[in-house]
Amino acid sequence: MFAEGSRAEVPMHPVVSDTTARGIVRALVDNGSLGVALLSGRPWRHTLVNRTYERLVGRHGTLGRSVSDVLPEDVVAALALDEDSVVLQNLRFGRGTPGGGSGLARHVSLTVLAVRGDGGGVLLLGEDVTAHVHELETAKLFILLAAEIAGGRGASAAICRAARRAAGALDADNASIFLVGVDGRSVVGALSGWDWTRTSFHASLADWPMVARAIGEDRALYFTTREARGAEAGWFERHGIAATICAPMSSAGRALGVLFFDYFDEPDRADLALAKSVADHCAVVFAHTPLELR
């Protein structure tokens, strides 16, 4: 990867032989909103990358590495196609794919362009579409909630279905809802897709520090069994949970409950923004039509 402010690498790069093309590549590389990588050789290797590209794929030190070490299989497969350009929509990077690492889930649209010339090569242009994906998924879930209630289903059934669908979008194994008690210092199980013990569960927030923290800060938290403390650790162990997203259901500045997305294996990445958005949309419905505990 070239140094900040350097302008020597692209003009001298053997893969891009045309002067105009080199200038265009240079401009793209300098554009911080796009991730840019230049590949050469077969198997393809990264011969030029910018910082935005490495941020999008979630990995540093990509220069010189094979694409199979960095990018998902569908991108590697696209490089084998004899086409001038291919657009790959909504790629998701995480620990379960090459290029993984800790942090939030990131959705990327990647354009693959063949570079014609003496050296040959491939130009990759990546754009972060995470916010757009979140907006679409949240809109779908809110429409589902509205349709369920308009169709005669109660708020409990509607929110339960929305939570299950959100669990699928988050690659979670289960979703459940706990309501905050009237005292504001406890939670009680409300809705769950698979375990009756959760719907009869009552606990003090003093014994659930991570849940209390999520509610206090009004933000979704991701934590694993290694980070669980007190009663949370026992809960993880009894139910075989490896990790969870705890997202407060907030309406008008008050947490009405928490929405859990549980994983039996640690996920690629925890999509906290989507989990929180779903939780708050469920809270809007719950605020107007209280859930029936069951």
N, C-alpha and C positions, 0 to 999 in steps of 0.2 A: 504494500500500500504506500502511496506517495506521501510525502510530508506536506503539512499545511502550507499553502502558498506556493508550492513548487509547480512549475509548468513545463518541466522537461520530459516527464515520462511519456505522456500521451503522444506528443509530436514525434518522438523517436521510437514509438512502439512498433515492432515489425508486423503485428497482426493488422494494424490499420495503416495502409500504405498511401491512401489518398489524403492530400492536405486538407481539403474541405471536411472530409469525414473525421479526420483527427481533431479538427476544431470543434465539430459537433460533439464528439465523445468527450472532449475536454469540458465543454459547457455543461454536459449532462453530469459529469463527475462532480463539478463544482456546485451543482444544484442540490442543496441539502435535503430537499423534499423527496428526491428519488434515490433509491438504492441502485448503484451501478456496478456491474462486474463484467470484465472482459475475460473470455475463456479462449484457450488455444490448445492445440495438440489433441491427440486421441490416444488414451482417454483424456477427456477435457479437464484442464486444470485452470485454476484462477491465476491469471497473470496480471490483473489489475482490479482493485476493488476500492470503493470509498467507504467512509465510516458509516454512512446511512445503510448501506447494504449489509454490513456486519451487524448493525443494530437490528435490522429487520429479520435476519436469519438467526439472530440470537447467539452469534459466535464470533469471537475475535481470533485473529491469526489465520484467516482463510487464504491469504496470499500463498500461492504455490500448492495448495491442497486440491485434491481431486474433487469434482462435484459430488461424487458418490459419498464423500465424507462429510459433506456440508448440506446438501439439498435432498428433499424427499424423492422417492422413486419415480413419481409421475413427472418431475422435472428432468430427471436423468433420461427417462424414456422419451421425452419430447426432443431432447438433443439428438436422438437417433433418427428423427424424422427428416425427410428431405424437403423441408418447407422453408420459405424465406422468413416467416414469422409465425409464432404460436403464442396465444395468450392463455395463461393458466390462472383461473379465478380462485380466490378464497383459499389459498394455501395456508395451512396452520402449522406453525413451528412449535416444537416443544421437546421435552426430554425423550419422548418415545420415537423421535425421528432424528436423523442426522442433523446436526446444527443445534441441538437442544441446549438447555441451560435453565437455570432458575429464573423465575420472574413471571410476569403475566402472559397470558396467551396473546399471540399476535397473528392477525390475519393479513395476508399479503396477496396482491395481484401481481403476477410476474409475466412480463413480456419477453419472449425469447426471439432475438433477431439474428439471422445469419449475416456475417460480415464477409462480403465478397472481396476478393483481392488476392494478391500473391500469397499472403500468409494464411488466409482463411481465419475463421474464428467465429465466436458467438458472443453477442452482447446481451446481457441480462439487465432489464430495467424493472425494479421492484417498487411498488407503491403500497403504503400502509392503508388498508381498508378496514381496520378493526372497528372504528367508530361506526362506519356504515353498516357493517355486519351486525353490530349490537343494535342499531336502530331498527333494522329489518326484523331481527328476531324478537325484539321487545314488542314491536308493532303486531307481529303475528300472534304473540301470546295475549296481548291486550284484546285483539279482535276475538280470539278464542274465548276469553273470559266473557266478553260482551255477548257473544253468540250463545254461550252456554246459559247465561242468566236469562237472556231474551227468550230462549227456547224452553224456559220453565224449570231449568235445573236450579237448585239452591246455590248459595254462595260457597258452601262447603264442597259440593261436588265440582263446581266450576274451578275453584282455586286448587283443588286436588289434582284435577286434570292438567291445569296450567303448570303446576309444580312438576308433575311427571314429564310433561313435554319439555320443560326447561332442563330437567335432569338429563334428558336425551341430548339436548343441545350442548350441555356441559360435559357430556360423556360420563356422567355420574351413575352410580349403581342404584341409588335410592334417594328419594327426597322426602322430607318430613317437616311438619310445622309445629312449633311450640309457641304458645301464647304467653305474653308477660302477664303475671298475676296483677290483681288490682292493687296490691301493695307495692308493685314496682320492683320487688326484690326477689321474685321467684318466677319460674316458668313451668308451664303445664303442657303435656302433649295434646295436640289437637287433631292433626291429620297425618297419616302415614300410609305408605303404599303396601307395607308388608309385615309390620311387626306390631301386634296389639300392645306389647309392653310400652311402646313409645306413646301411645295414645292414653295410657293410664299413668304416665310418668309425671311426677311433680318433684321439683328440686329448687333449692335455694341458689340464687346467683352467687352467693358467697363461696359456694363449693364448685362453681364453674367459672374460673377466672377469665378464660378466653372468650366465653360467651358474654360475660359481663363487660369485658373490654369492647367487644364488637358493638354492643348496645350503647355503651357510654360514648364511644367515638362515632356512632352511627355510620359505620362502614363495614363492608364485608371483609372477613378475615379468613385466611386459609391456614390450617395448621395440621400437622401430622401427629401420629401417635407418639412420636418422640418429643413433641412440644406440648402435648396435653399434660395437664396438672390436676392433682386431686381427684375428684369424682370423674372428671373428664377422662382421665387415663383408664379408670376402671370401665367406663362406658365403652371406650374404644376396644378394649380387650374383650369384653363380653360379646360384643356384636361383630367382631372381626373387621373393624373399620381401620383402614390404614391412614386415611386423611379425610378432611371435611372442609367444606366452605360454609361458614356461618354468616348469613346475611340478614341484618335486622330489617323487619317490615315496618317502615316508618311512614307516618302520615301526619301532616300538620305539626312537624317537629317532635312527635312522640312515637316511641317504639311500641308497636302493638304486639309484636312477636318476633320470632326469628325463623328463617327458612334455612334448613340444612340440606346440603347436597353431599352425600357420603360416597366414599370410594373404598373398595376393598383392596385395591392396589393404588399406589400413588399415581396421580394423573400426569399427563405430559406437562400441562401447565394449568394453573388455576385461573379461570376467567372471572375475576372478581367483579369487574364492572358489569358484566351481563347478569351475574347472580344478584347483585344489589338492585339493578334496574327491575328485574323480575319481582324481587321481594317487595319493592315499593309499589309496583303496580298491583300486586296482590293486596297490599295494605289499603289501597284506595277502595277496593271492593269491600274489604273487611270492615273498613271504617263506616260504611253505609249499611252493610248487612252483616251483623256479627256472625261468626262461625258457631255452629253447633258442635260442642266437644263430643268426640266419639272415637 
